[in-house]
Amino acid sequence: MLVCDYFSGATGSLSTAYGAHTGIGIMPIVLYGTEEQKQKYVPKLASGEEIGCYCLTEPGAGSDANSGKTKAVLSDDGTHYKISGQKYGFPMQVMQV
């Protein structure tokens, strides 16, 4: 919180980007990811080597999460999820810094 407060004194954009990276970029992996996913993604995200994002925007829904049509359906054999839907214009998509 102190970091966001400090950043927001200079620009709201930087504070928003930092909040998105930590809150919706990293937190779902920390809370719900497998150990393998945590080991693969969290160190680089935590160090700032990579920046996290939340891919929300899709045709017909914009950034309204309740209007999204993308779904993750468990495969018949239960080994993976199939994601269906469209996404576009991912601001802050995962990138190496």
Biopython code that builds the backbone (N, CA, C, O; Angstrom):
import numpy as np
from Bio.PDB.StructureBuilder import StructureBuilder

atoms = [
    (1, "MET", "N", (0.820, -1.187, 0.000)),
    (1, "MET", "CA", (0.000, 0.000, 0.000)),
    (1, "MET", "C", (0.864, 1.252, 0.000)),
    (1, "MET", "O", (0.540, 2.225, -0.681)),
    (2, "LEU", "N", (1.945, 1.242, 0.743)),
    (2, "LEU", "CA", (2.808, 2.416, 0.780)),
    (2, "LEU", "C", (3.415, 2.699, -0.582)),
    (2, "LEU", "O", (3.566, 3.857, -0.973)),
    (3, "VAL", "N", (3.765, 1.638, -1.307)),
    (3, "VAL", "CA", (4.332, 1.821, -2.639)),
    (3, "VAL", "C", (3.300, 2.456, -3.559)),
    (3, "VAL", "O", (3.612, 3.412, -4.270)),
    (4, "CYS", "N", (2.067, 1.937, -3.555)),
    (4, "CYS", "CA", (1.004, 2.513, -4.387)),
    (4, "CYS", "C", (0.744, 3.961, -4.002)),
    (4, "CYS", "O", (0.557, 4.810, -4.874)),
    (5, "ASP", "N", (0.730, 4.249, -2.711)),
    (5, "ASP", "CA", (0.504, 5.614, -2.250)),
    (5, "ASP", "C", (1.613, 6.530, -2.749)),
    (5, "ASP", "O", (1.346, 7.640, -3.208)),
    (6, "TYR", "N", (2.851, 6.071, -2.661)),
    (6, "TYR", "CA", (3.989, 6.862, -3.121)),
    (6, "TYR", "C", (3.901, 7.089, -4.630)),
    (6, "TYR", "O", (4.063, 8.215, -5.099)),
    (7, "PHE", "N", (3.644, 6.017, -5.391)),
    (7, "PHE", "CA", (3.541, 6.132, -6.845)),
    (7, "PHE", "C", (2.419, 7.073, -7.260)),
    (7, "PHE", "O", (2.578, 7.856, -8.197)),
    (8, "SER", "N", (1.301, 7.002, -6.577)),
    (8, "SER", "CA", (0.147, 7.805, -6.989)),
    (8, "SER", "C", (0.398, 9.292, -6.800)),
    (8, "SER", "O", (-0.281, 10.117, -7.412)),
    (9, "GLY", "N", (1.364, 9.644, -5.961)),
    (9, "GLY", "CA", (1.714, 11.051, -5.815)),
    (9, "GLY", "C", (2.317, 11.614, -7.081)),
    (9, "GLY", "O", (2.198, 12.811, -7.345)),
    (10, "ALA", "N", (2.962, 10.777, -7.866)),
    (10, "ALA", "CA", (3.572, 11.210, -9.120)),
    (10, "ALA", "C", (2.596, 11.073, -10.282)),
    (10, "ALA", "O", (2.455, 11.986, -11.097)),
    (11, "THR", "N", (1.930, 9.940, -10.352)),
    (11, "THR", "CA", (0.988, 9.699, -11.447)),
    (11, "THR", "C", (0.052, 8.555, -11.075)),
    (11, "THR", "O", (0.487, 7.530, -10.549)),
    (12, "GLY", "N", (-1.209, 8.735, -11.347)),
    (12, "GLY", "CA", (-2.182, 7.678, -11.086)),
    (12, "GLY", "C", (-1.963, 6.466, -11.966)),
    (12, "GLY", "O", (-2.269, 5.342, -11.568)),
    (13, "SER", "N", (-1.434, 6.687, -13.164)),
    (13, "SER", "CA", (-1.220, 5.583, -14.099)),
    (13, "SER", "C", (-0.222, 4.574, -13.556)),
    (13, "SER", "O", (-0.438, 3.367, -13.658)),
    (14, "LEU", "N", (0.852, 5.056, -12.987)),
    (14, "LEU", "CA", (1.868, 4.158, -12.448)),
    (14, "LEU", "C", (1.323, 3.369, -11.269)),
    (14, "LEU", "O", (1.585, 2.173, -11.140)),
    (15, "SER", "N", (0.574, 4.032, -10.420)),
    (15, "SER", "CA", (-0.028, 3.357, -9.275)),
    (15, "SER", "C", (-1.017, 2.287, -9.726)),
    (15, "SER", "O", (-1.055, 1.195, -9.159)),
    (16, "THR", "N", (-1.815, 2.596, -10.742)),
    (16, "THR", "CA", (-2.784, 1.636, -11.276)),
    (16, "THR", "C", (-2.073, 0.426, -11.875)),
    (16, "THR", "O", (-2.484, -0.712, -11.648)),
    (17, "ALA", "N", (-1.013, 0.667, -12.634)),
    (17, "ALA", "CA", (-0.261, -0.431, -13.247)),
    (17, "ALA", "C", (0.360, -1.322, -12.176)),
    (17, "ALA", "O", (0.327, -2.547, -12.294)),
    (18, "TYR", "N", (0.920, -0.725, -11.146)),
    (18, "TYR", "CA", (1.527, -1.501, -10.058)),
    (18, "TYR", "C", (0.455, -2.315, -9.328)),
    (18, "TYR", "O", (0.669, -3.485, -9.011)),
    (19, "GLY", "N", (-0.685, -1.700, -9.064)),
    (19, "GLY", "CA", (-1.777, -2.399, -8.387)),
    (19, "GLY", "C", (-2.296, -3.571, -9.198)),
    (19, "GLY", "O", (-2.599, -4.631, -8.650)),
    (20, "ALA", "N", (-2.399, -3.375, -10.518)),
    (20, "ALA", "CA", (-2.859, -4.463, -11.387)),
    (20, "ALA", "C", (-1.842, -5.598, -11.404)),
    (20, "ALA", "O", (-2.214, -6.771, -11.359)),
    (21, "HIS", "N", (-0.576, -5.256, -11.467)),
    (21, "HIS", "CA", (0.491, -6.270, -11.489)),
    (21, "HIS", "C", (0.456, -7.127, -10.224)),
    (21, "HIS", "O", (0.510, -8.354, -10.298)),
    (22, "THR", "N", (0.367, -6.480, -9.073)),
    (22, "THR", "CA", (0.420, -7.227, -7.818)),
    (22, "THR", "C", (-0.914, -7.857, -7.451)),
    (22, "THR", "O", (-0.950, -8.980, -6.947)),
    (23, "GLY", "N", (-2.009, -7.150, -7.696)),
    (23, "GLY", "CA", (-3.324, -7.628, -7.270)),
    (23, "GLY", "C", (-3.964, -8.636, -8.195)),
    (23, "GLY", "O", (-4.420, -9.689, -7.750)),
    (24, "ILE", "N", (-4.002, -8.321, -9.498)),
    (24, "ILE", "CA", (-4.674, -9.236, -10.424)),
    (24, "ILE", "C", (-3.697, -9.953, -11.346)),
    (24, "ILE", "O", (-4.103, -10.818, -12.121)),
    (25, "GLY", "N", (-2.427, -9.610, -11.273)),
    (25, "GLY", "CA", (-1.422, -10.310, -12.065)),
    (25, "GLY", "C", (-0.783, -11.460, -11.311)),
    (25, "GLY", "O", (-0.601, -12.547, -11.859)),
    (26, "ILE", "N", (-0.446, -11.221, -10.060)),
    (26, "ILE", "CA", (0.249, -12.231, -9.260)),
    (26, "ILE", "C", (-0.687, -12.983, -8.311)),
    (26, "ILE", "O", (-0.568, -14.199, -8.159)),
    (27, "MET", "N", (-1.595, -12.280, -7.688)),
    (27, "MET", "CA", (-2.398, -12.864, -6.610)),
    (27, "MET", "C", (-3.152, -14.142, -6.999)),
    (27, "MET", "O", (-3.155, -15.085, -6.208)),
    (28, "PRO", "N", (-3.794, -14.226, -8.181)),
    (28, "PRO", "CA", (-4.484, -15.484, -8.518)),
    (28, "PRO", "C", (-3.537, -16.685, -8.596)),
    (28, "PRO", "O", (-3.925, -17.805, -8.264)),
    (29, "ILE", "N", (-2.304, -16.454, -9.032)),
    (29, "ILE", "CA", (-1.335, -17.550, -9.087)),
    (29, "ILE", "C", (-0.947, -17.966, -7.673)),
    (29, "ILE", "O", (-0.861, -19.155, -7.370)),
    (30, "VAL", "N", (-0.715, -16.981, -6.814)),
    (30, "VAL", "CA", (-0.331, -17.270, -5.428)),
    (30, "VAL", "C", (-1.446, -18.024, -4.703)),
    (30, "VAL", "O", (-1.180, -18.984, -3.980)),
    (31, "LEU", "N", (-2.684, -17.594, -4.894)),
    (31, "LEU", "CA", (-3.804, -18.197, -4.172)),
    (31, "LEU", "C", (-4.299, -19.515, -4.770)),
    (31, "LEU", "O", (-4.682, -20.424, -4.034)),
    (32, "TYR", "N", (-4.291, -19.621, -6.103)),
    (32, "TYR", "CA", (-4.944, -20.762, -6.747)),
    (32, "TYR", "C", (-4.048, -21.580, -7.669)),
    (32, "TYR", "O", (-4.474, -22.622, -8.166)),
    (33, "GLY", "N", (-2.831, -21.138, -7.906)),
    (33, "GLY", "CA", (-1.945, -21.849, -8.816)),
    (33, "GLY", "C", (-1.385, -23.123, -8.214)),
    (33, "GLY", "O", (-1.341, -23.291, -6.995)),
    (34, "THR", "N", (-0.963, -24.011, -9.088)),
    (34, "THR", "CA", (-0.277, -25.221, -8.631)),
    (34, "THR", "C", (1.123, -24.829, -8.151)),
    (34, "THR", "O", (1.595, -23.728, -8.434)),
    (35, "GLU", "N", (1.775, -25.723, -7.435)),
    (35, "GLU", "CA", (3.146, -25.439, -6.992)),
    (35, "GLU", "C", (4.059, -25.201, -8.195)),
    (35, "GLU", "O", (4.937, -24.340, -8.155)),
    (36, "GLU", "N", (3.847, -25.967, -9.258)),
    (36, "GLU", "CA", (4.652, -25.803, -10.469)),
    (36, "GLU", "C", (4.450, -24.406, -11.063)),
    (36, "GLU", "O", (5.420, -23.758, -11.456)),
    (37, "GLN", "N", (3.202, -23.938, -11.133)),
    (37, "GLN", "CA", (2.929, -22.600, -11.658)),
    (37, "GLN", "C", (3.550, -21.522, -10.774)),
    (37, "GLN", "O", (4.114, -20.548, -11.274)),
    (38, "LYS", "N", (3.443, -21.700, -9.471)),
    (38, "LYS", "CA", (4.027, -20.720, -8.544)),
    (38, "LYS", "C", (5.536, -20.632, -8.735)),
    (38, "LYS", "O", (6.094, -19.535, -8.783)),
    (39, "GLN", "N", (6.198, -21.779, -8.845)),
    (39, "GLN", "CA", (7.649, -21.791, -9.013)),
    (39, "GLN", "C", (8.069, -21.192, -10.348)),
    (39, "GLN", "O", (9.120, -20.559, -10.452)),
    (40, "LYS", "N", (7.241, -21.396, -11.367)),
    (40, "LYS", "CA", (7.579, -20.906, -12.701)),
    (40, "LYS", "C", (7.358, -19.400, -12.837)),
    (40, "LYS", "O", (8.195, -18.708, -13.416)),
    (41, "TYR", "N", (6.247, -18.881, -12.313)),
    (41, "TYR", "CA", (5.875, -17.496, -12.580)),
    (41, "TYR", "C", (6.166, -16.500, -11.459)),
    (41, "TYR", "O", (6.601, -15.381, -11.733)),
    (42, "VAL", "N", (5.938, -16.879, -10.220)),
    (42, "VAL", "CA", (6.008, -15.903, -9.121)),
    (42, "VAL", "C", (7.391, -15.270, -8.953)),
    (42, "VAL", "O", (7.458, -14.054, -8.770)),
    (43, "PRO", "N", (8.500, -16.021, -9.003)),
    (43, "PRO", "CA", (9.794, -15.353, -8.813)),
    (43, "PRO", "C", (10.065, -14.234, -9.826)),
    (43, "PRO", "O", (10.548, -13.165, -9.452)),
    (44, "LYS", "N", (9.760, -14.474, -11.096)),
    (44, "LYS", "CA", (10.002, -13.445, -12.117)),
    (44, "LYS", "C", (9.037, -12.270, -11.963)),
    (44, "LYS", "O", (9.412, -11.120, -12.189)),
    (45, "LEU", "N", (7.801, -12.562, -11.580)),
    (45, "LEU", "CA", (6.833, -11.489, -11.356)),
    (45, "LEU", "C", (7.212, -10.678, -10.120)),
    (45, "LEU", "O", (7.108, -9.451, -10.123)),
    (46, "ALA", "N", (7.647, -11.355, -9.073)),
    (46, "ALA", "CA", (8.008, -10.669, -7.829)),
    (46, "ALA", "C", (9.269, -9.824, -7.987)),
    (46, "ALA", "O", (9.397, -8.775, -7.355)),
    (47, "SER", "N", (10.193, -10.273, -8.823)),
    (47, "SER", "CA", (11.442, -9.528, -9.016)),
    (47, "SER", "C", (11.278, -8.364, -9.984)),
    (47, "SER", "O", (12.140, -7.488, -10.058)),
    (48, "GLY", "N", (10.175, -8.352, -10.725)),
    (48, "GLY", "CA", (9.972, -7.304, -11.726)),
    (48, "GLY", "C", (10.538, -7.665, -13.087)),
    (48, "GLY", "O", (10.466, -6.865, -14.020)),
    (49, "GLU", "N", (11.108, -8.878, -13.215)),
    (49, "GLU", "CA", (11.618, -9.324, -14.511)),
    (49, "GLU", "C", (10.474, -9.450, -15.517)),
    (49, "GLU", "O", (10.646, -9.180, -16.706)),
    (50, "GLU", "N", (9.320, -9.859, -15.029)),
    (50, "GLU", "CA", (8.106, -9.896, -15.846)),
    (50, "GLU", "C", (7.017, -9.107, -15.137)),
    (50, "GLU", "O", (7.037, -8.960, -13.915)),
    (51, "ILE", "N", (6.067, -8.603, -15.912)),
    (51, "ILE", "CA", (4.951, -7.822, -15.384)),
    (51, "ILE", "C", (3.670, -8.617, -15.624)),
    (51, "ILE", "O", (3.445, -9.106, -16.731)),
    (52, "GLY", "N", (2.829, -8.749, -14.600)),
    (52, "GLY", "CA", (1.584, -9.504, -14.719)),
    (52, "GLY", "C", (0.457, -8.668, -15.301)),
    (52, "GLY", "O", (0.535, -7.440, -15.343)),
    (53, "CYS", "N", (-0.582, -9.341, -15.746)),
    (53, "CYS", "CA", (-1.747, -8.651, -16.302)),
    (53, "CYS", "C", (-3.000, -9.492, -16.070)),
    (53, "CYS", "O", (-2.938, -10.611, -15.562)),
    (54, "TYR", "N", (-4.111, -8.930, -16.452)),
    (54, "TYR", "CA", (-5.399, -9.607, -16.380)),
    (54, "TYR", "C", (-6.054, -9.400, -17.733)),
    (54, "TYR", "O", (-6.409, -8.272, -18.075)),
    (55, "CYS", "N", (-6.221, -10.450, -18.506)),
    (55, "CYS", "CA", (-6.742, -10.350, -19.873)),
    (55, "CYS", "C", (-8.259, -10.369, -19.847)),
    (55, "CYS", "O", (-8.878, -11.430, -19.920)),
    (56, "LEU", "N", (-8.841, -9.213, -19.743)),
    (56, "LEU", "CA", (-10.275, -9.082, -19.543)),
    (56, "LEU", "C", (-11.014, -8.695, -20.814)),
    (56, "LEU", "O", (-12.082, -9.238, -21.095)),
    (57, "THR", "N", (-10.470, -7.776, -21.576)),
    (57, "THR", "CA", (-11.177, -7.178, -22.699)),
    (57, "THR", "C", (-11.504, -8.203, -23.782)),
    (57, "THR", "O", (-10.634, -8.960, -24.213)),
    (58, "GLU", "N", (-12.766, -8.221, -24.218)),
    (58, "GLU", "CA", (-13.163, -9.076, -25.327)),
    (58, "GLU", "C", (-14.279, -8.398, -26.116)),
    (58, "GLU", "O", (-14.971, -7.525, -25.593)),
    (59, "PRO", "N", (-14.456, -8.804, -27.388)),
    (59, "PRO", "CA", (-15.460, -8.168, -28.237)),
    (59, "PRO", "C", (-16.851, -8.200, -27.606)),
    (59, "PRO", "O", (-17.279, -9.233, -27.091)),
    (60, "GLY", "N", (-17.545, -7.083, -27.648)),
    (60, "GLY", "CA", (-18.906, -7.002, -27.138)),
    (60, "GLY", "C", (-19.008, -6.808, -25.640)),
    (60, "GLY", "O", (-20.098, -6.560, -25.124)),
    (61, "ALA", "N", (-17.903, -6.916, -24.936)),
    (61, "ALA", "CA", (-17.941, -6.790, -23.478)),
    (61, "ALA", "C", (-17.048, -5.670, -22.966)),
    (61, "ALA", "O", (-17.279, -5.131, -21.884)),
    (62, "GLY", "N", (-16.025, -5.319, -23.743)),
    (62, "GLY", "CA", (-15.088, -4.312, -23.267)),
    (62, "GLY", "C", (-14.434, -4.787, -21.987)),
    (62, "GLY", "O", (-13.936, -5.911, -21.917)),
    (63, "SER", "N", (-14.434, -3.939, -20.980)),
    (63, "SER", "CA", (-13.815, -4.319, -19.706)),
    (63, "SER", "C", (-14.855, -4.682, -18.648)),
    (63, "SER", "O", (-14.556, -4.689, -17.454)),
    (64, "ASP", "N", (-16.080, -4.984, -19.091)),
    (64, "ASP", "CA", (-17.139, -5.411, -18.168)),
    (64, "ASP", "C", (-17.017, -6.919, -17.946)),
    (64, "ASP", "O", (-17.435, -7.710, -18.791)),
    (65, "ALA", "N", (-16.451, -7.306, -16.826)),
    (65, "ALA", "CA", (-16.186, -8.727, -16.553)),
    (65, "ALA", "C", (-17.452, -9.576, -16.577)),
    (65, "ALA", "O", (-17.390, -10.755, -16.928)),
    (66, "ASN", "N", (-18.583, -9.011, -16.217)),
    (66, "ASN", "CA", (-19.829, -9.777, -16.195)),
    (66, "ASN", "C", (-20.401, -10.037, -17.584)),
    (66, "ASN", "O", (-21.280, -10.884, -17.739)),
    (67, "SER", "N", (-19.918, -9.323, -18.590)),
    (67, "SER", "CA", (-20.418, -9.511, -19.954)),
    (67, "SER", "C", (-19.520, -10.415, -20.792)),
    (67, "SER", "O", (-19.818, -10.657, -21.961)),
    (68, "GLY", "N", (-18.458, -10.904, -20.236)),
    (68, "GLY", "CA", (-17.529, -11.749, -20.978)),
    (68, "GLY", "C", (-18.138, -13.092, -21.346)),
    (68, "GLY", "O", (-18.990, -13.619, -20.631)),
    (69, "LYS", "N", (-17.695, -13.632, -22.458)),
    (69, "LYS", "CA", (-18.197, -14.922, -22.946)),
    (69, "LYS", "C", (-17.145, -16.026, -22.889)),
    (69, "LYS", "O", (-17.479, -17.196, -23.078)),
    (70, "THR", "N", (-15.889, -15.684, -22.635)),
    (70, "THR", "CA", (-14.825, -16.677, -22.592)),
    (70, "THR", "C", (-15.061, -17.656, -21.445)),
    (70, "THR", "O", (-15.409, -17.261, -20.332)),
    (71, "LYS", "N", (-14.865, -18.938, -21.740)),
    (71, "LYS", "CA", (-15.088, -19.976, -20.735)),
    (71, "LYS", "C", (-13.895, -20.930, -20.694)),
    (71, "LYS", "O", (-13.226, -21.149, -21.704)),
    (72, "ALA", "N", (-13.643, -21.485, -19.530)),
    (72, "ALA", "CA", (-12.657, -22.554, -19.359)),
    (72, "ALA", "C", (-13.438, -23.803, -18.978)),
    (72, "ALA", "O", (-14.087, -23.840, -17.932)),
    (73, "VAL", "N", (-13.376, -24.832, -19.829)),
    (73, "VAL", "CA", (-14.136, -26.064, -19.616)),
    (73, "VAL", "C", (-13.154, -27.218, -19.422)),
    (73, "VAL", "O", (-12.243, -27.408, -20.228)),
    (74, "LEU", "N", (-13.343, -27.980, -18.357)),
    (74, "LEU", "CA", (-12.479, -29.121, -18.074)),
    (74, "LEU", "C", (-12.643, -30.172, -19.168)),
    (74, "LEU", "O", (-13.760, -30.503, -19.564)),
    (75, "SER", "N", (-11.518, -30.690, -19.647)),
    (75, "SER", "CA", (-11.552, -31.706, -20.701)),
    (75, "SER", "C", (-12.226, -32.974, -20.191)),
    (75, "SER", "O", (-12.322, -33.201, -18.985)),
    (76, "ASP", "N", (-12.691, -33.795, -21.126)),
    (76, "ASP", "CA", (-13.381, -35.037, -20.763)),
    (76, "ASP", "C", (-12.522, -35.952, -19.890)),
    (76, "ASP", "O", (-13.033, -36.637, -19.004)),
    (77, "ASP", "N", (-11.214, -35.956, -20.149)),
    (77, "ASP", "CA", (-10.339, -36.821, -19.352)),
    (77, "ASP", "C", (-9.862, -36.149, -18.061)),
    (77, "ASP", "O", (-9.134, -36.757, -17.276)),
    (78, "GLY", "N", (-10.271, -34.902, -17.843)),
    (78, "GLY", "CA", (-9.958, -34.200, -16.604)),
    (78, "GLY", "C", (-8.519, -33.756, -16.443)),
    (78, "GLY", "O", (-8.087, -33.433, -15.337)),
    (79, "THR", "N", (-7.764, -33.736, -17.548)),
    (79, "THR", "CA", (-6.343, -33.397, -17.433)),
    (79, "THR", "C", (-6.016, -31.936, -17.726)),
    (79, "THR", "O", (-4.938, -31.461, -17.370)),
    (80, "HIS", "N", (-6.930, -31.225, -18.368)),
    (80, "HIS", "CA", (-6.646, -29.837, -18.724)),
    (80, "HIS", "C", (-7.952, -29.083, -18.980)),
    (80, "HIS", "O", (-9.029, -29.676, -19.042)),
    (81, "TYR", "N", (-7.829, -27.779, -19.126)),
    (81, "TYR", "CA", (-8.982, -26.942, -19.453)),
    (81, "TYR", "C", (-8.861, -26.448, -20.882)),
    (81, "TYR", "O", (-7.767, -26.129, -21.348)),
    (82, "LYS", "N", (-9.983, -26.386, -21.571)),
    (82, "LYS", "CA", (-10.029, -25.811, -22.909)),
    (82, "LYS", "C", (-10.663, -24.432, -22.765)),
    (82, "LYS", "O", (-11.768, -24.298, -22.241)),
    (83, "ILE", "N", (-9.966, -23.427, -23.228)),
    (83, "ILE", "CA", (-10.461, -22.056, -23.125)),
    (83, "ILE", "C", (-11.037, -21.651, -24.463)),
    (83, "ILE", "O", (-10.369, -21.740, -25.493)),
    (84, "SER", "N", (-12.288, -21.204, -24.444)),
    (84, "SER", "CA", (-12.939, -20.746, -25.668)),
    (84, "SER", "C", (-13.311, -19.281, -25.495)),
    (84, "SER", "O", (-13.660, -18.851, -24.396)),
    (85, "GLY", "N", (-13.240, -18.531, -26.557)),
    (85, "GLY", "CA", (-13.589, -17.117, -26.502)),
    (85, "GLY", "C", (-12.567, -16.294, -27.250)),
    (85, "GLY", "O", (-11.613, -16.823, -27.820)),
    (86, "GLN", "N", (-12.779, -15.001, -27.240)),
    (86, "GLN", "CA", (-11.887, -14.084, -27.936)),
    (86, "GLN", "C", (-11.418, -13.007, -26.975)),
    (86, "GLN", "O", (-12.173, -12.547, -26.118)),
    (87, "LYS", "N", (-10.191, -12.623, -27.126)),
    (87, "LYS", "CA", (-9.619, -11.520, -26.361)),
    (87, "LYS", "C", (-8.931, -10.595, -27.346)),
    (87, "LYS", "O", (-8.502, -11.022, -28.418)),
    (88, "TYR", "N", (-8.828, -9.336, -26.982)),
    (88, "TYR", "CA", (-8.093, -8.411, -27.825)),
    (88, "TYR", "C", (-7.550, -7.262, -26.998)),
    (88, "TYR", "O", (-8.045, -6.962, -25.911)),
    (89, "GLY", "N", (-6.525, -6.628, -27.537)),
    (89, "GLY", "CA", (-5.962, -5.424, -26.940)),
    (89, "GLY", "C", (-5.600, -5.555, -25.486)),
    (89, "GLY", "O", (-6.115, -4.814, -24.649)),
    (90, "PHE", "N", (-4.719, -6.488, -25.167)),
    (90, "PHE", "CA", (-4.353, -6.682, -23.766)),
    (90, "PHE", "C", (-3.391, -5.604, -23.306)),
    (90, "PHE", "O", (-2.195, -5.696, -23.582)),
    (91, "PRO", "N", (-3.876, -4.593, -22.617)),
    (91, "PRO", "CA", (-2.911, -3.667, -22.031)),
    (91, "PRO", "C", (-2.186, -4.383, -20.899)),
    (91, "PRO", "O", (-2.797, -5.150, -20.155)),
    (92, "MET", "N", (-0.920, -4.142, -20.770)),
    (92, "MET", "CA", (-0.104, -4.726, -19.696)),
    (92, "MET", "C", (0.046, -6.235, -19.809)),
    (92, "MET", "O", (0.218, -6.900, -18.787)),
    (93, "GLN", "N", (-0.013, -6.804, -21.012)),
    (93, "GLN", "CA", (0.172, -8.246, -21.095)),
    (93, "GLN", "C", (1.554, -8.617, -20.567)),
    (93, "GLN", "O", (2.461, -7.785, -20.547)),
    (94, "VAL", "N", (1.707, -9.860, -20.145)),
    (94, "VAL", "CA", (2.970, -10.285, -19.542)),
    (94, "VAL", "C", (4.115, -9.967, -20.491)),
    (94, "VAL", "O", (4.091, -10.335, -21.666)),
    (95, "MET", "N", (5.101, -9.286, -19.967)),
    (95, "MET", "CA", (6.239, -8.902, -20.794)),
    (95, "MET", "C", (7.506, -9.001, -19.966)),
    (95, "MET", "O", (7.475, -8.893, -18.740)),
    (96, "GLN", "N", (8.597, -9.205, -20.640)),
    (96, "GLN", "CA", (9.874, -9.197, -19.941)),
    (96, "GLN", "C", (10.388, -7.772, -19.922)),
    (96, "GLN", "O", (10.297, -7.051, -20.915)),
    (97, "VAL", "N", (10.927, -7.376, -18.784)),
    (97, "VAL", "CA", (11.411, -6.006, -18.626)),
    (97, "VAL", "C", (12.900, -5.971, -18.856)),
    (97, "VAL", "O", (13.513, -4.907, -18.770)),
]
sb = StructureBuilder()
sb.init_structure("model")
sb.init_model(0)
sb.init_chain("A")
sb.init_seg("    ")
for serial, (resi, resn, name, xyz) in enumerate(atoms, 1):
    if name == "N":
        sb.init_residue(resn, " ", resi, " ")
    sb.init_atom(name, np.array(xyz, "f"), 0.0, 1.0, " ", f" {name:<3s}", serial, name[0])
structure = sb.get_structure()
